[in-house]
């Protein structure tokens, strides 16, 4: 089904909180029949080097050429998505184009509906098998999961088949964070361990599925053992997947809930925290005379200023200045 109007633009979006040096996120907006959908390009750029009318970066430097080439590639992919909808005789909408661009397919099982079904089952058993606080924690976990998916993938949901180590590890140490909160994230060695433990425990979900099948007796004949195995996997897989997903996400929330609250408290109480990000990432900690110090180097007379590594001594004011970015 052809559309009556179609628009495609790239623009800069001002973030909250603001990025260092006034940088902004580069977004793509697809509009079909007056309905827009914004898509993050996962790139940042400065407004002083951006043409609003052209929707492209300005200048002749290599970083400008790289960004513009990337935007041209995205443009081609968007028109390819539009053409594939036409060839499939499907309705052309901004949402459909966005889904194709982000690799979402129709009919795939997603996390949030499974989460919702699980929480509804818990709610029905409040007072019998579960306490009200249990449901409240599961609802909080679902909210954090929804917010994480929106932050990380600019999406409303996430397909189960795409659940991987990257999703789990970033959820574990970064759900509901922005670019600045990431400077507080530490520890990486336990990522796989926590996932392996929870997946192992979730095998019990298959046993629970078998119990639910009791009473549904019917005789089946299979050609061989392989066919019987795949039938059994098909029956129990939805239960085991739901158990794995929910148990992992809930475990992550409980394990790191207090750490997350503490990170948020720091960001809320110390407004300068975002500006210190690169100091914490780049600065070197040294021990001198039984004391710990942040070691920086003098600002070079020529060459690129490395934020978080260089300093300037203001002899007039008798102070040390550390560059944090341009206004």
ChimeraX commands (.cxc) that place a marker at each C-alpha (Angstrom):
marker #1 position 0.00,0.00,0.00 radius 0.5
marker #1 position 1.58,3.26,-1.14 radius 0.5
marker #1 position 1.87,6.22,1.19 radius 0.5
marker #1 position 0.51,9.68,0.41 radius 0.5
marker #1 position 3.52,11.52,1.87 radius 0.5
marker #1 position 7.05,10.56,2.88 radius 0.5
marker #1 position 9.81,12.57,4.54 radius 0.5
marker #1 position 13.34,11.85,5.74 radius 0.5
marker #1 position 15.61,14.27,7.62 radius 0.5
marker #1 position 18.63,14.15,9.91 radius 0.5
marker #1 position 18.83,16.58,12.82 radius 0.5
marker #1 position 20.69,17.28,16.06 radius 0.5
marker #1 position 18.92,16.61,19.34 radius 0.5
marker #1 position 19.92,18.40,22.54 radius 0.5
marker #1 position 20.44,15.85,25.31 radius 0.5
marker #1 position 19.55,16.08,28.98 radius 0.5
marker #1 position 21.91,16.44,30.73 radius 0.5
marker #1 position 23.98,18.27,28.14 radius 0.5
marker #1 position 27.06,16.61,26.69 radius 0.5
marker #1 position 30.52,18.04,27.20 radius 0.5
marker #1 position 31.47,20.79,24.77 radius 0.5
marker #1 position 27.90,21.33,23.62 radius 0.5
marker #1 position 27.82,18.15,21.55 radius 0.5
marker #1 position 24.43,16.81,20.45 radius 0.5
marker #1 position 23.01,13.49,19.32 radius 0.5
marker #1 position 22.41,12.93,15.60 radius 0.5
marker #1 position 18.90,11.63,14.95 radius 0.5
marker #1 position 17.00,10.51,11.87 radius 0.5
marker #1 position 13.29,11.30,11.50 radius 0.5
marker #1 position 11.12,9.28,9.11 radius 0.5
marker #1 position 7.66,10.74,8.50 radius 0.5
marker #1 position 4.94,8.83,6.65 radius 0.5
marker #1 position 1.51,10.38,6.13 radius 0.5
marker #1 position 2.27,12.97,8.79 radius 0.5
marker #1 position 3.32,10.45,11.46 radius 0.5
marker #1 position 7.00,10.83,12.48 radius 0.5
marker #1 position 9.34,8.29,14.06 radius 0.5
marker #1 position 12.76,9.27,15.38 radius 0.5
marker #1 position 15.71,6.88,15.15 radius 0.5
marker #1 position 19.02,7.38,16.94 radius 0.5
marker #1 position 22.10,7.10,14.73 radius 0.5
marker #1 position 24.31,6.51,17.81 radius 0.5
marker #1 position 26.49,9.43,16.71 radius 0.5
marker #1 position 27.20,12.87,18.26 radius 0.5
marker #1 position 28.15,16.13,16.54 radius 0.5
marker #1 position 28.60,19.84,17.29 radius 0.5
marker #1 position 25.93,22.31,16.08 radius 0.5
marker #1 position 28.58,24.74,14.80 radius 0.5
marker #1 position 29.59,22.17,12.17 radius 0.5
marker #1 position 26.09,21.16,11.08 radius 0.5
marker #1 position 23.88,22.31,8.20 radius 0.5
marker #1 position 20.23,22.26,9.25 radius 0.5
marker #1 position 18.98,22.66,5.68 radius 0.5
marker #1 position 21.17,19.87,4.28 radius 0.5
marker #1 position 20.92,17.62,7.32 radius 0.5
marker #1 position 24.63,16.90,7.10 radius 0.5
marker #1 position 27.90,17.81,8.79 radius 0.5
marker #1 position 29.89,20.67,7.27 radius 0.5
marker #1 position 33.61,20.91,6.60 radius 0.5
marker #1 position 36.30,18.92,4.84 radius 0.5
marker #1 position 37.90,17.07,7.74 radius 0.5
marker #1 position 37.98,13.30,7.90 radius 0.5
marker #1 position 35.48,13.03,10.77 radius 0.5
marker #1 position 32.99,15.10,8.74 radius 0.5
marker #1 position 33.36,12.82,5.71 radius 0.5
marker #1 position 32.98,9.73,7.91 radius 0.5
marker #1 position 29.76,10.97,9.51 radius 0.5
marker #1 position 28.20,12.07,6.21 radius 0.5
marker #1 position 29.07,8.73,4.59 radius 0.5
marker #1 position 27.38,6.95,7.48 radius 0.5
marker #1 position 24.25,9.11,7.13 radius 0.5
marker #1 position 24.19,8.38,3.39 radius 0.5
marker #1 position 24.31,4.66,4.17 radius 0.5
marker #1 position 21.39,5.00,6.59 radius 0.5
marker #1 position 19.43,6.89,3.95 radius 0.5
marker #1 position 19.94,4.05,1.48 radius 0.5
marker #1 position 18.83,1.48,4.07 radius 0.5
marker #1 position 15.67,3.46,4.82 radius 0.5
marker #1 position 14.70,3.53,1.15 radius 0.5
marker #1 position 15.51,-0.18,0.90 radius 0.5
marker #1 position 13.16,-0.81,3.83 radius 0.5
marker #1 position 10.45,1.22,2.11 radius 0.5
marker #1 position 10.92,-0.73,-1.13 radius 0.5
marker #1 position 10.74,-4.08,0.69 radius 0.5
marker #1 position 7.40,-3.08,2.23 radius 0.5
marker #1 position 6.07,-2.23,-1.23 radius 0.5
marker #1 position 7.27,-5.54,-2.68 radius 0.5
marker #1 position 5.67,-7.44,0.23 radius 0.5
marker #1 position 2.41,-5.55,-0.37 radius 0.5
marker #1 position 2.48,-4.28,3.22 radius 0.5
marker #1 position 1.34,-0.93,4.55 radius 0.5
marker #1 position 4.09,1.69,4.53 radius 0.5
marker #1 position 4.29,3.37,7.95 radius 0.5
marker #1 position 7.07,5.14,9.79 radius 0.5
marker #1 position 6.89,2.45,12.48 radius 0.5
marker #1 position 7.25,-0.36,9.91 radius 0.5
marker #1 position 10.28,1.32,8.33 radius 0.5
marker #1 position 11.86,1.86,11.74 radius 0.5
marker #1 position 11.29,-1.78,12.67 radius 0.5
marker #1 position 12.92,-3.01,9.46 radius 0.5
marker #1 position 15.86,-0.64,9.93 radius 0.5
marker #1 position 16.40,-1.90,13.49 radius 0.5
marker #1 position 16.05,-5.53,12.45 radius 0.5
marker #1 position 12.77,-6.22,14.20 radius 0.5
marker #1 position 10.61,-8.93,12.68 radius 0.5
marker #1 position 6.92,-9.58,12.98 radius 0.5
marker #1 position 5.69,-12.35,15.20 radius 0.5
marker #1 position 8.84,-12.67,17.33 radius 0.5
marker #1 position 8.33,-13.25,21.03 radius 0.5
marker #1 position 9.41,-10.24,23.07 radius 0.5
marker #1 position 10.43,-9.75,26.68 radius 0.5
marker #1 position 7.81,-7.36,28.05 radius 0.5
marker #1 position 4.65,-9.39,27.22 radius 0.5
marker #1 position 6.23,-12.43,28.88 radius 0.5
marker #1 position 7.15,-10.26,31.85 radius 0.5
marker #1 position 3.59,-8.89,31.99 radius 0.5
marker #1 position 2.07,-12.37,31.92 radius 0.5
marker #1 position 4.41,-13.51,34.68 radius 0.5
marker #1 position 3.56,-10.53,36.92 radius 0.5
marker #1 position -0.17,-11.05,36.34 radius 0.5
marker #1 position 0.21,-14.63,37.53 radius 0.5
marker #1 position 2.04,-13.42,40.65 radius 0.5
marker #1 position -0.71,-10.86,41.30 radius 0.5
marker #1 position -3.37,-13.59,41.17 radius 0.5
marker #1 position -1.55,-15.50,43.90 radius 0.5
marker #1 position -1.00,-12.60,46.32 radius 0.5
marker #1 position -2.02,-13.70,49.79 radius 0.5
marker #1 position -1.78,-17.37,48.92 radius 0.5
marker #1 position 1.73,-18.05,47.61 radius 0.5
marker #1 position 3.24,-14.56,47.38 radius 0.5
marker #1 position 3.44,-11.42,49.50 radius 0.5
marker #1 position 2.52,-7.97,48.08 radius 0.5
marker #1 position 6.18,-6.93,48.31 radius 0.5
marker #1 position 7.15,-9.68,45.89 radius 0.5
marker #1 position 4.83,-8.33,43.21 radius 0.5
marker #1 position 6.09,-4.80,43.83 radius 0.5
marker #1 position 9.69,-5.90,43.23 radius 0.5
marker #1 position 8.73,-7.70,40.01 radius 0.5
marker #1 position 6.85,-4.61,38.78 radius 0.5
marker #1 position 9.90,-2.47,39.56 radius 0.5
marker #1 position 12.10,-4.90,37.66 radius 0.5
marker #1 position 9.75,-4.75,34.66 radius 0.5
marker #1 position 9.83,-0.93,34.71 radius 0.5
marker #1 position 13.64,-0.92,34.79 radius 0.5
marker #1 position 13.70,-3.42,31.92 radius 0.5
marker #1 position 11.34,-1.30,29.80 radius 0.5
marker #1 position 13.38,1.86,30.49 radius 0.5
marker #1 position 16.64,0.07,29.71 radius 0.5
marker #1 position 15.35,-1.18,26.35 radius 0.5
marker #1 position 14.19,2.32,25.45 radius 0.5
marker #1 position 17.55,3.85,26.48 radius 0.5
marker #1 position 19.81,1.23,24.92 radius 0.5
marker #1 position 17.89,0.30,21.75 radius 0.5
marker #1 position 15.45,3.23,21.28 radius 0.5
marker #1 position 12.74,0.58,21.13 radius 0.5
marker #1 position 9.54,-0.29,22.97 radius 0.5
marker #1 position 10.43,-3.96,23.39 radius 0.5
marker #1 position 13.15,-6.53,22.66 radius 0.5
marker #1 position 12.87,-9.90,20.92 radius 0.5
marker #1 position 13.73,-13.00,22.95 radius 0.5
marker #1 position 15.72,-14.48,20.06 radius 0.5
marker #1 position 18.09,-11.49,20.19 radius 0.5
marker #1 position 18.78,-11.83,23.92 radius 0.5
marker #1 position 22.54,-12.15,24.25 radius 0.5
marker #1 position 25.47,-11.48,26.55 radius 0.5
marker #1 position 25.60,-7.80,25.60 radius 0.5
marker #1 position 22.00,-7.27,26.69 radius 0.5
marker #1 position 22.48,-9.03,30.03 radius 0.5
marker #1 position 25.82,-7.41,30.87 radius 0.5
marker #1 position 24.71,-3.88,29.99 radius 0.5
marker #1 position 21.42,-4.36,31.81 radius 0.5
marker #1 position 23.29,-5.67,34.83 radius 0.5
marker #1 position 25.59,-2.68,35.05 radius 0.5
marker #1 position 23.68,0.01,33.23 radius 0.5
marker #1 position 19.90,-0.23,33.33 radius 0.5
marker #1 position 18.24,3.17,33.36 radius 0.5
marker #1 position 21.54,5.06,32.97 radius 0.5
marker #1 position 22.53,7.83,30.63 radius 0.5
marker #1 position 25.92,8.47,29.08 radius 0.5
marker #1 position 27.18,10.14,32.25 radius 0.5
marker #1 position 26.16,7.42,34.71 radius 0.5
marker #1 position 28.42,5.04,32.83 radius 0.5
marker #1 position 31.50,6.57,34.48 radius 0.5
marker #1 position 30.48,4.94,37.76 radius 0.5
marker #1 position 30.28,1.43,36.35 radius 0.5
marker #1 position 32.99,-0.92,37.59 radius 0.5
marker #1 position 33.60,-4.64,37.85 radius 0.5
marker #1 position 33.38,-6.81,34.75 radius 0.5
marker #1 position 34.62,-10.23,35.80 radius 0.5
marker #1 position 31.32,-11.59,37.14 radius 0.5
marker #1 position 29.21,-10.97,34.03 radius 0.5
marker #1 position 29.36,-14.44,32.58 radius 0.5
marker #1 position 29.36,-16.10,35.99 radius 0.5
marker #1 position 26.08,-14.51,37.07 radius 0.5
marker #1 position 24.44,-15.36,33.74 radius 0.5
marker #1 position 25.61,-18.97,33.81 radius 0.5
marker #1 position 24.40,-19.46,37.38 radius 0.5
marker #1 position 20.95,-18.06,36.67 radius 0.5
marker #1 position 20.53,-19.97,33.42 radius 0.5
marker #1 position 21.51,-23.16,35.21 radius 0.5
marker #1 position 18.95,-22.58,37.93 radius 0.5
marker #1 position 16.29,-21.77,35.36 radius 0.5
marker #1 position 16.42,-25.27,33.92 radius 0.5
marker #1 position 13.89,-26.03,36.65 radius 0.5
marker #1 position 11.40,-24.15,34.45 radius 0.5
marker #1 position 11.36,-27.14,32.12 radius 0.5
marker #1 position 10.34,-29.40,35.00 radius 0.5
marker #1 position 7.50,-27.04,35.89 radius 0.5
marker #1 position 6.37,-27.16,32.26 radius 0.5
marker #1 position 6.24,-30.94,32.45 radius 0.5
marker #1 position 4.00,-30.75,35.51 radius 0.5
marker #1 position 1.60,-28.46,33.68 radius 0.5
marker #1 position 1.29,-31.01,30.91 radius 0.5
marker #1 position -0.10,-33.62,33.30 radius 0.5
marker #1 position -3.69,-34.46,32.50 radius 0.5
marker #1 position -3.31,-33.56,28.82 radius 0.5
marker #1 position -2.76,-37.16,27.83 radius 0.5
marker #1 position -2.80,-38.11,24.20 radius 0.5
marker #1 position -0.95,-40.71,22.23 radius 0.5
marker #1 position 1.64,-39.50,19.74 radius 0.5
marker #1 position 3.74,-41.47,17.31 radius 0.5
marker #1 position 7.10,-40.24,16.09 radius 0.5
marker #1 position 9.18,-41.41,13.18 radius 0.5
marker #1 position 12.38,-41.42,15.22 radius 0.5
marker #1 position 13.93,-40.15,18.44 radius 0.5
marker #1 position 15.00,-36.90,16.82 radius 0.5
marker #1 position 11.44,-35.97,15.96 radius 0.5
marker #1 position 10.37,-36.78,19.54 radius 0.5
marker #1 position 13.17,-34.60,20.91 radius 0.5
marker #1 position 12.19,-31.57,18.82 radius 0.5
marker #1 position 8.55,-32.00,19.82 radius 0.5
marker #1 position 9.51,-31.99,23.50 radius 0.5
marker #1 position 11.70,-28.92,23.03 radius 0.5
marker #1 position 8.87,-27.09,21.29 radius 0.5
marker #1 position 6.50,-27.77,24.18 radius 0.5
marker #1 position 8.87,-26.77,26.98 radius 0.5
marker #1 position 10.90,-23.98,25.31 radius 0.5
marker #1 position 8.46,-21.08,25.99 radius 0.5
marker #1 position 8.40,-21.93,29.69 radius 0.5
marker #1 position 12.16,-22.27,29.98 radius 0.5
marker #1 position 12.77,-19.05,28.01 radius 0.5
marker #1 position 10.39,-17.12,30.24 radius 0.5
marker #1 position 12.03,-18.56,33.34 radius 0.5
marker #1 position 15.52,-17.69,32.13 radius 0.5
marker #1 position 14.66,-14.13,31.08 radius 0.5
marker #1 position 12.69,-13.18,34.17 radius 0.5
marker #1 position 15.01,-14.85,36.66 radius 0.5
marker #1 position 18.10,-13.21,35.16 radius 0.5
marker #1 position 16.58,-9.74,35.02 radius 0.5
marker #1 position 15.08,-9.97,38.51 radius 0.5
marker #1 position 18.35,-11.27,39.94 radius 0.5
marker #1 position 20.24,-8.39,38.33 radius 0.5
marker #1 position 17.82,-5.83,39.75 radius 0.5
marker #1 position 18.05,-7.19,43.31 radius 0.5
marker #1 position 21.81,-7.58,43.14 radius 0.5
marker #1 position 22.55,-4.10,41.87 radius 0.5
marker #1 position 19.55,-2.12,43.08 radius 0.5
marker #1 position 21.40,-0.43,45.91 radius 0.5
marker #1 position 24.39,0.36,43.70 radius 0.5
marker #1 position 22.10,1.93,41.13 radius 0.5
marker #1 position 20.35,4.04,43.78 radius 0.5
marker #1 position 23.74,5.25,45.01 radius 0.5
marker #1 position 24.85,6.21,41.47 radius 0.5
marker #1 position 21.62,8.12,40.94 radius 0.5
marker #1 position 22.08,9.90,44.27 radius 0.5
marker #1 position 25.55,11.06,43.22 radius 0.5
marker #1 position 24.26,12.34,39.88 radius 0.5
marker #1 position 21.35,14.14,41.56 radius 0.5
marker #1 position 23.39,15.74,44.35 radius 0.5
marker #1 position 26.53,16.59,42.39 radius 0.5
marker #1 position 25.59,18.43,39.21 radius 0.5
marker #1 position 29.23,18.59,38.08 radius 0.5
marker #1 position 29.55,14.81,37.94 radius 0.5
marker #1 position 29.06,14.61,34.14 radius 0.5
marker #1 position 31.90,17.06,33.55 radius 0.5
marker #1 position 34.26,14.89,35.59 radius 0.5
marker #1 position 33.58,11.85,33.42 radius 0.5
marker #1 position 36.76,12.02,31.34 radius 0.5
marker #1 position 38.92,12.81,34.34 radius 0.5
marker #1 position 37.74,9.61,35.97 radius 0.5
marker #1 position 38.22,7.68,32.74 radius 0.5
marker #1 position 41.61,9.12,31.71 radius 0.5
marker #1 position 43.21,10.34,34.93 radius 0.5
marker #1 position 45.99,8.28,36.46 radius 0.5
marker #1 position 46.00,7.59,40.22 radius 0.5
marker #1 position 49.49,7.45,41.79 radius 0.5
marker #1 position 50.80,6.99,45.32 radius 0.5
marker #1 position 53.24,9.55,46.67 radius 0.5
marker #1 position 54.44,9.92,50.25 radius 0.5
marker #1 position 51.74,7.52,51.49 radius 0.5
marker #1 position 49.01,9.55,49.79 radius 0.5
marker #1 position 46.96,8.96,46.64 radius 0.5
marker #1 position 47.02,11.67,43.98 radius 0.5
marker #1 position 45.44,12.29,40.59 radius 0.5
marker #1 position 48.36,12.65,38.17 radius 0.5
marker #1 position 47.94,14.98,35.18 radius 0.5
marker #1 position 50.50,16.35,32.71 radius 0.5
marker #1 position 51.08,19.97,31.62 radius 0.5
marker #1 position 49.10,21.19,28.63 radius 0.5
marker #1 position 51.26,20.89,25.48 radius 0.5
marker #1 position 52.03,24.08,23.59 radius 0.5
marker #1 position 51.17,22.33,20.36 radius 0.5
marker #1 position 48.94,19.38,19.79 radius 0.5
marker #1 position 45.55,18.16,20.84 radius 0.5
marker #1 position 44.28,18.86,24.34 radius 0.5
marker #1 position 43.41,15.61,26.08 radius 0.5
marker #1 position 40.60,16.25,28.51 radius 0.5
marker #1 position 41.25,14.47,31.78 radius 0.5
marker #1 position 44.99,14.14,31.18 radius 0.5
marker #1 position 46.28,17.73,30.92 radius 0.5
marker #1 position 46.28,20.79,33.14 radius 0.5
marker #1 position 47.20,24.49,32.91 radius 0.5
marker #1 position 48.82,26.44,35.74 radius 0.5
marker #1 position 47.37,29.93,36.14 radius 0.5
marker #1 position 50.26,31.84,37.71 radius 0.5
marker #1 position 48.18,35.00,38.14 radius 0.5
marker #1 position 45.47,33.25,40.10 radius 0.5
marker #1 position 47.89,30.68,41.53 radius 0.5
marker #1 position 45.65,27.80,40.60 radius 0.5
marker #1 position 45.67,24.62,38.54 radius 0.5
marker #1 position 43.06,24.44,35.76 radius 0.5
marker #1 position 41.94,21.16,34.21 radius 0.5
marker #1 position 40.20,21.44,30.80 radius 0.5
marker #1 position 36.74,19.84,30.80 radius 0.5
marker #1 position 35.53,20.87,27.35 radius 0.5
marker #1 position 34.58,23.93,25.35 radius 0.5
marker #1 position 31.45,26.00,25.95 radius 0.5
marker link #1:1,2 radius 0.2
marker link #1:2,3 radius 0.2
marker link #1:3,4 radius 0.2
marker link #1:4,5 radius 0.2
marker link #1:5,6 radius 0.2
marker link #1:6,7 radius 0.2
marker link #1:7,8 radius 0.2
marker link #1:8,9 radius 0.2
marker link #1:9,10 radius 0.2
marker link #1:10,11 radius 0.2
marker link #1:11,12 radius 0.2
marker link #1:12,13 radius 0.2
marker link #1:13,14 radius 0.2
marker link #1:14,15 radius 0.2
marker link #1:15,16 radius 0.2
marker link #1:16,17 radius 0.2
marker link #1:17,18 radius 0.2
marker link #1:18,19 radius 0.2
marker link #1:19,20 radius 0.2
marker link #1:20,21 radius 0.2
marker link #1:21,22 radius 0.2
marker link #1:22,23 radius 0.2
marker link #1:23,24 radius 0.2
marker link #1:24,25 radius 0.2
marker link #1:25,26 radius 0.2
marker link #1:26,27 radius 0.2
marker link #1:27,28 radius 0.2
marker link #1:28,29 radius 0.2
marker link #1:29,30 radius 0.2
marker link #1:30,31 radius 0.2
marker link #1:31,32 radius 0.2
marker link #1:32,33 radius 0.2
marker link #1:33,34 radius 0.2
marker link #1:34,35 radius 0.2
marker link #1:35,36 radius 0.2
marker link #1:36,37 radius 0.2
marker link #1:37,38 radius 0.2
marker link #1:38,39 radius 0.2
marker link #1:39,40 radius 0.2
marker link #1:40,41 radius 0.2
marker link #1:41,42 radius 0.2
marker link #1:42,43 radius 0.2
marker link #1:43,44 radius 0.2
marker link #1:44,45 radius 0.2
marker link #1:45,46 radius 0.2
marker link #1:46,47 radius 0.2
marker link #1:47,48 radius 0.2
marker link #1:48,49 radius 0.2
marker link #1:49,50 radius 0.2
marker link #1:50,51 radius 0.2
marker link #1:51,52 radius 0.2
marker link #1:52,53 radius 0.2
marker link #1:53,54 radius 0.2
marker link #1:54,55 radius 0.2
marker link #1:55,56 radius 0.2
marker link #1:56,57 radius 0.2
marker link #1:57,58 radius 0.2
marker link #1:58,59 radius 0.2
marker link #1:59,60 radius 0.2
marker link #1:60,61 radius 0.2
marker link #1:61,62 radius 0.2
marker link #1:62,63 radius 0.2
marker link #1:63,64 radius 0.2
marker link #1:64,65 radius 0.2
marker link #1:65,66 radius 0.2
marker link #1:66,67 radius 0.2
marker link #1:67,68 radius 0.2
marker link #1:68,69 radius 0.2
marker link #1:69,70 radius 0.2
marker link #1:70,71 radius 0.2
marker link #1:71,72 radius 0.2
marker link #1:72,73 radius 0.2
marker link #1:73,74 radius 0.2
marker link #1:74,75 radius 0.2
marker link #1:75,76 radius 0.2
marker link #1:76,77 radius 0.2
marker link #1:77,78 radius 0.2
marker link #1:78,79 radius 0.2
marker link #1:79,80 radius 0.2
marker link #1:80,81 radius 0.2
marker link #1:81,82 radius 0.2
marker link #1:82,83 radius 0.2
marker link #1:83,84 radius 0.2
marker link #1:84,85 radius 0.2
marker link #1:85,86 radius 0.2
marker link #1:86,87 radius 0.2
marker link #1:87,88 radius 0.2
marker link #1:88,89 radius 0.2
marker link #1:89,90 radius 0.2
marker link #1:90,91 radius 0.2
marker link #1:91,92 radius 0.2
marker link #1:92,93 radius 0.2
marker link #1:93,94 radius 0.2
marker link #1:94,95 radius 0.2
marker link #1:95,96 radius 0.2
marker link #1:96,97 radius 0.2
marker link #1:97,98 radius 0.2
marker link #1:98,99 radius 0.2
marker link #1:99,100 radius 0.2
marker link #1:100,101 radius 0.2
marker link #1:101,102 radius 0.2
marker link #1:102,103 radius 0.2
marker link #1:103,104 radius 0.2
marker link #1:104,105 radius 0.2
marker link #1:105,106 radius 0.2
marker link #1:106,107 radius 0.2
marker link #1:107,108 radius 0.2
marker link #1:108,109 radius 0.2
marker link #1:109,110 radius 0.2
marker link #1:110,111 radius 0.2
marker link #1:111,112 radius 0.2
marker link #1:112,113 radius 0.2
marker link #1:113,114 radius 0.2
marker link #1:114,115 radius 0.2
marker link #1:115,116 radius 0.2
marker link #1:116,117 radius 0.2
marker link #1:117,118 radius 0.2
marker link #1:118,119 radius 0.2
marker link #1:119,120 radius 0.2
marker link #1:120,121 radius 0.2
marker link #1:121,122 radius 0.2
marker link #1:122,123 radius 0.2
marker link #1:123,124 radius 0.2
marker link #1:124,125 radius 0.2
marker link #1:125,126 radius 0.2
marker link #1:126,127 radius 0.2
marker link #1:127,128 radius 0.2
marker link #1:128,129 radius 0.2
marker link #1:129,130 radius 0.2
marker link #1:130,131 radius 0.2
marker link #1:131,132 radius 0.2
marker link #1:132,133 radius 0.2
marker link #1:133,134 radius 0.2
marker link #1:134,135 radius 0.2
marker link #1:135,136 radius 0.2
marker link #1:136,137 radius 0.2
marker link #1:137,138 radius 0.2
marker link #1:138,139 radius 0.2
marker link #1:139,140 radius 0.2
marker link #1:140,141 radius 0.2
marker link #1:141,142 radius 0.2
marker link #1:142,143 radius 0.2
marker link #1:143,144 radius 0.2
marker link #1:144,145 radius 0.2
marker link #1:145,146 radius 0.2
marker link #1:146,147 radius 0.2
marker link #1:147,148 radius 0.2
marker link #1:148,149 radius 0.2
marker link #1:149,150 radius 0.2
marker link #1:150,151 radius 0.2
marker link #1:151,152 radius 0.2
marker link #1:152,153 radius 0.2
marker link #1:153,154 radius 0.2
marker link #1:154,155 radius 0.2
marker link #1:155,156 radius 0.2
marker link #1:156,157 radius 0.2
marker link #1:157,158 radius 0.2
marker link #1:158,159 radius 0.2
marker link #1:159,160 radius 0.2
marker link #1:160,161 radius 0.2
marker link #1:161,162 radius 0.2
marker link #1:162,163 radius 0.2
marker link #1:163,164 radius 0.2
marker link #1:164,165 radius 0.2
marker link #1:165,166 radius 0.2
marker link #1:166,167 radius 0.2
marker link #1:167,168 radius 0.2
marker link #1:168,169 radius 0.2
marker link #1:169,170 radius 0.2
marker link #1:170,171 radius 0.2
marker link #1:171,172 radius 0.2
marker link #1:172,173 radius 0.2
marker link #1:173,174 radius 0.2
marker link #1:174,175 radius 0.2
marker link #1:175,176 radius 0.2
marker link #1:176,177 radius 0.2
marker link #1:177,178 radius 0.2
marker link #1:178,179 radius 0.2
marker link #1:179,180 radius 0.2
marker link #1:180,181 radius 0.2
marker link #1:181,182 radius 0.2
marker link #1:182,183 radius 0.2
marker link #1:183,184 radius 0.2
marker link #1:184,185 radius 0.2
marker link #1:185,186 radius 0.2
marker link #1:186,187 radius 0.2
marker link #1:187,188 radius 0.2
marker link #1:188,189 radius 0.2
marker link #1:189,190 radius 0.2
marker link #1:190,191 radius 0.2
marker link #1:191,192 radius 0.2
marker link #1:192,193 radius 0.2
marker link #1:193,194 radius 0.2
marker link #1:194,195 radius 0.2
marker link #1:195,196 radius 0.2
marker link #1:196,197 radius 0.2
marker link #1:197,198 radius 0.2
marker link #1:198,199 radius 0.2
marker link #1:199,200 radius 0.2
marker link #1:200,201 radius 0.2
marker link #1:201,202 radius 0.2
marker link #1:202,203 radius 0.2
marker link #1:203,204 radius 0.2
marker link #1:204,205 radius 0.2
marker link #1:205,206 radius 0.2
marker link #1:206,207 radius 0.2
marker link #1:207,208 radius 0.2
marker link #1:208,209 radius 0.2
marker link #1:209,210 radius 0.2
marker link #1:210,211 radius 0.2
marker link #1:211,212 radius 0.2
marker link #1:212,213 radius 0.2
marker link #1:213,214 radius 0.2
marker link #1:214,215 radius 0.2
marker link #1:215,216 radius 0.2
marker link #1:216,217 radius 0.2
marker link #1:217,218 radius 0.2
marker link #1:218,219 radius 0.2
marker link #1:219,220 radius 0.2
marker link #1:220,221 radius 0.2
marker link #1:221,222 radius 0.2
marker link #1:222,223 radius 0.2
marker link #1:223,224 radius 0.2
marker link #1:224,225 radius 0.2
marker link #1:225,226 radius 0.2
marker link #1:226,227 radius 0.2
marker link #1:227,228 radius 0.2
marker link #1:228,229 radius 0.2
marker link #1:229,230 radius 0.2
marker link #1:230,231 radius 0.2
marker link #1:231,232 radius 0.2
marker link #1:232,233 radius 0.2
marker link #1:233,234 radius 0.2
marker link #1:234,235 radius 0.2
marker link #1:235,236 radius 0.2
marker link #1:236,237 radius 0.2
marker link #1:237,238 radius 0.2
marker link #1:238,239 radius 0.2
marker link #1:239,240 radius 0.2
marker link #1:240,241 radius 0.2
marker link #1:241,242 radius 0.2
marker link #1:242,243 radius 0.2
marker link #1:243,244 radius 0.2
marker link #1:244,245 radius 0.2
marker link #1:245,246 radius 0.2
marker link #1:246,247 radius 0.2
marker link #1:247,248 radius 0.2
marker link #1:248,249 radius 0.2
marker link #1:249,250 radius 0.2
marker link #1:250,251 radius 0.2
marker link #1:251,252 radius 0.2
marker link #1:252,253 radius 0.2
marker link #1:253,254 radius 0.2
marker link #1:254,255 radius 0.2
marker link #1:255,256 radius 0.2
marker link #1:256,257 radius 0.2
marker link #1:257,258 radius 0.2
marker link #1:258,259 radius 0.2
marker link #1:259,260 radius 0.2
marker link #1:260,261 radius 0.2
marker link #1:261,262 radius 0.2
marker link #1:262,263 radius 0.2
marker link #1:263,264 radius 0.2
marker link #1:264,265 radius 0.2
marker link #1:265,266 radius 0.2
marker link #1:266,267 radius 0.2
marker link #1:267,268 radius 0.2
marker link #1:268,269 radius 0.2
marker link #1:269,270 radius 0.2
marker link #1:270,271 radius 0.2
marker link #1:271,272 radius 0.2
marker link #1:272,273 radius 0.2
marker link #1:273,274 radius 0.2
marker link #1:274,275 radius 0.2
marker link #1:275,276 radius 0.2
marker link #1:276,277 radius 0.2
marker link #1:277,278 radius 0.2
marker link #1:278,279 radius 0.2
marker link #1:279,280 radius 0.2
marker link #1:280,281 radius 0.2
marker link #1:281,282 radius 0.2
marker link #1:282,283 radius 0.2
marker link #1:283,284 radius 0.2
marker link #1:284,285 radius 0.2
marker link #1:285,286 radius 0.2
marker link #1:286,287 radius 0.2
marker link #1:287,288 radius 0.2
marker link #1:288,289 radius 0.2
marker link #1:289,290 radius 0.2
marker link #1:290,291 radius 0.2
marker link #1:291,292 radius 0.2
marker link #1:292,293 radius 0.2
marker link #1:293,294 radius 0.2
marker link #1:294,295 radius 0.2
marker link #1:295,296 radius 0.2
marker link #1:296,297 radius 0.2
marker link #1:297,298 radius 0.2
marker link #1:298,299 radius 0.2
marker link #1:299,300 radius 0.2
marker link #1:300,301 radius 0.2
marker link #1:301,302 radius 0.2
marker link #1:302,303 radius 0.2
marker link #1:303,304 radius 0.2
marker link #1:304,305 radius 0.2
marker link #1:305,306 radius 0.2
marker link #1:306,307 radius 0.2
marker link #1:307,308 radius 0.2
marker link #1:308,309 radius 0.2
marker link #1:309,310 radius 0.2
marker link #1:310,311 radius 0.2
marker link #1:311,312 radius 0.2
marker link #1:312,313 radius 0.2
marker link #1:313,314 radius 0.2
marker link #1:314,315 radius 0.2
marker link #1:315,316 radius 0.2
marker link #1:316,317 radius 0.2
marker link #1:317,318 radius 0.2
marker link #1:318,319 radius 0.2
marker link #1:319,320 radius 0.2
marker link #1:320,321 radius 0.2
marker link #1:321,322 radius 0.2
marker link #1:322,323 radius 0.2
marker link #1:323,324 radius 0.2
marker link #1:324,325 radius 0.2
marker link #1:325,326 radius 0.2
marker link #1:326,327 radius 0.2
view
